[in-house]
Amino acid sequence: MNPVLKRLTSDHKNVALLLQVMAEELNIFATSDRKPDFRLMREIVEYLQDFTQDVHHPQEDLLFELTLAHQETPAPVLTRLLKEHDELRDMNHAVRVEIDQIYNDAMVPRREIEQTLRRFIQMTRDHMSAEEEAAYPLAENLLDESEWQQVEAARKSRVDPLFGKVVEAEFSRIGDRLRERGLLPG
């Protein structure tokens, strides 16, 4: 597998871990009177909003655009995935607003937040799956070395604030949770 695709797939694995933690918190919300850890969920949403939108998706956007340029008839999956990056950004923002409302003790119907979060989790999982199963193989077969270099150069040289060598303070709660589960080095 191309090194760019390895890194993007690694990003997906990290996001999948965060979505799993979010789903577990959501299950607490759905099956008991106990409140989930909304601060933890807020950190997850902030990470997704910050790192994936600023670093991961711009690199994928270029990858998909270069792949589309090789096709006489654009693969619908690529155009759909490009569109979904915008939809995921908007949905991530909506989720953050709802979590902030709850975090600040606003009255948000339990069912509304649960549906919004489940939809967000599922949409993100489906999106990553389509990228790995359809878009990445297309790119790997069509792009040449100079195009891979362009895609590599498009990645901002920013350290991952959660899965890098050091967990930044703003993500300490989720870092602690992942360490407790043995999913992040101590």
ChimeraX attribute file (.defattr): number of C-alpha atoms within 10 A of each C-alpha:
attribute: neighborCount
match mode: 1-to-1
recipient: residues
	/A:1	8
	/A:2	11
	/A:3	10
	/A:4	20
	/A:5	20
	/A:6	12
	/A:7	13
	/A:8	19
	/A:9	17
	/A:10	12
	/A:11	17
	/A:12	20
	/A:13	13
	/A:14	16
	/A:15	19
	/A:16	16
	/A:17	13
	/A:18	22
	/A:19	23
	/A:20	13
	/A:21	18
	/A:22	23
	/A:23	18
	/A:24	13
	/A:25	17
	/A:26	21
	/A:27	14
	/A:28	15
	/A:29	18
	/A:30	15
	/A:31	8
	/A:32	9
	/A:33	8
	/A:34	9
	/A:35	11
	/A:36	17
	/A:37	15
	/A:38	17
	/A:39	16
	/A:40	20
	/A:41	26
	/A:42	22
	/A:43	19
	/A:44	23
	/A:45	19
	/A:46	18
	/A:47	20
	/A:48	20
	/A:49	18
	/A:50	14
	/A:51	17
	/A:52	19
	/A:53	17
	/A:54	14
	/A:55	17
	/A:56	19
	/A:57	18
	/A:58	18
	/A:59	21
	/A:60	23
	/A:61	19
	/A:62	19
	/A:63	25
	/A:64	23
	/A:65	15
	/A:66	19
	/A:67	23
	/A:68	20
	/A:69	12
	/A:70	13
	/A:71	10
	/A:72	7
	/A:73	8
	/A:74	13
	/A:75	15
	/A:76	10
	/A:77	14
	/A:78	23
	/A:79	14
	/A:80	12
	/A:81	20
	/A:82	17
	/A:83	12
	/A:84	16
	/A:85	19
	/A:86	13
	/A:87	13
	/A:88	19
	/A:89	17
	/A:90	13
	/A:91	20
	/A:92	22
	/A:93	16
	/A:94	15
	/A:95	21
	/A:96	20
	/A:97	13
	/A:98	20
	/A:99	21
	/A:100	16
	/A:101	13
	/A:102	17
	/A:103	14
	/A:104	10
	/A:105	9
	/A:106	11
	/A:107	9
	/A:108	12
	/A:109	9
	/A:110	11
	/A:111	11
	/A:112	10
	/A:113	17
	/A:114	16
	/A:115	12
	/A:116	15
	/A:117	24
	/A:118	16
	/A:119	14
	/A:120	18
	/A:121	19
	/A:122	13
	/A:123	16
	/A:124	20
	/A:125	15
	/A:126	11
	/A:127	16
	/A:128	21
	/A:129	14
	/A:130	15
	/A:131	20
	/A:132	15
	/A:133	10
	/A:134	14
	/A:135	21
	/A:136	24
	/A:137	14
	/A:138	18
	/A:139	22
	/A:140	16
	/A:141	9
	/A:142	15
	/A:143	18
	/A:144	12
	/A:145	8
	/A:146	9
	/A:147	16
	/A:148	20
	/A:149	12
	/A:150	14
	/A:151	21
	/A:152	17
	/A:153	12
	/A:154	17
	/A:155	17
	/A:156	12
	/A:157	8
	/A:158	10
	/A:159	12
	/A:160	16
	/A:161	18
	/A:162	21
	/A:163	15
	/A:164	11
	/A:165	11
	/A:166	14
	/A:167	17
	/A:168	13
	/A:169	10
	/A:170	13
	/A:171	18
	/A:172	16
	/A:173	18
	/A:174	22
	/A:175	24
	/A:176	16
	/A:177	15
	/A:178	18
	/A:179	13
	/A:180	12
	/A:181	8
	/A:182	10
	/A:183	14
	/A:184	18
	/A:185	11
	/A:186	10
